[in-house]
Amino acid sequence: MMTAKQKLLSFFLIFTSVYTYSQNEYLDYMVTKNNDTIYGTIRIGYNDFVLFEKKAKYKKGGLKSISHKLKRSKSLRYNDKIYTYQKRDNSDGIYDSTSKDVKKQENIIETEFTKDYISSEEKLSDYVITIESDTIYGLINQPLIGKPYLLSKNDSKIKIEKDEIIEYRFNNTIYNYIKIPNKILFVDENDYLRLVTSGEIKIYKLITKSDSNNFPLDPLNYFVIKDDEMFHIHSLNYKKKLSEILIENQELVDKINDNGYTLENMYLIGKYYNKQLSQLKPFPQPTSKPN
């Protein structure tokens, strides 16, 4: 029979294990060549993509995190998608899963993250949602010239235009037509935004011509919708803005202000906030029936 001390130790080990798992759930990771799994957040380093691992202990004024180059890993998880190392001689290193990096096989999408890391997933049906709230399934094509269009199952062609289509899904990614509230230089205020994550808050990413499904080659612009209000998040204001928007989750706000998450980790920020907030909501109480 376990003593009180043994029970306490057992409870502590279980609690630590559960807490560690729950925290790692909101992180990226990489698996090294020695099969060690390192959790952190993937970002752009000085000249390559790196995973920032927060140090458990650090001296005042010392480094709070360690950077690991991704090229040293066998596989990685970025935004809940698993990428494995596959050396490709013809890879050009462009991080765009909506163009030539998507290999159209039967019901499979292959997406590149940097030139040698590939993720494969089952392809969901493309669709469009019209302004009349009709959902039409088919196959979306993106011609070199002209607007993308959906070829429906009855062979009708539906152009994806903001006056007709409020949402579409292409290569497993959802796009919504949302008018940007404030003018952004060189950006069309009436355009489609890519859905990053949804829940209590929705996070959208602004798409530009040089943008990609992973990281862009130009400044990051996100939009957060909370309580029907839209907020523009960019590199100059993200800590202040997110601290105001996500005030209900002070633990998450502290991580953002302490550089645990940066603007490049908006997917993880949204997941952290939405999932934890949903877990804190009380279960609905059953209503009593009249006699």
Summary of the structure (lengths in Angstrom):
residues: 291
radius of gyration: 22.0
end to end distance: 49.8
largest distance: 75.2
contacts: 754
relative contact order: 0.09
helix: 20%
strand: 36%
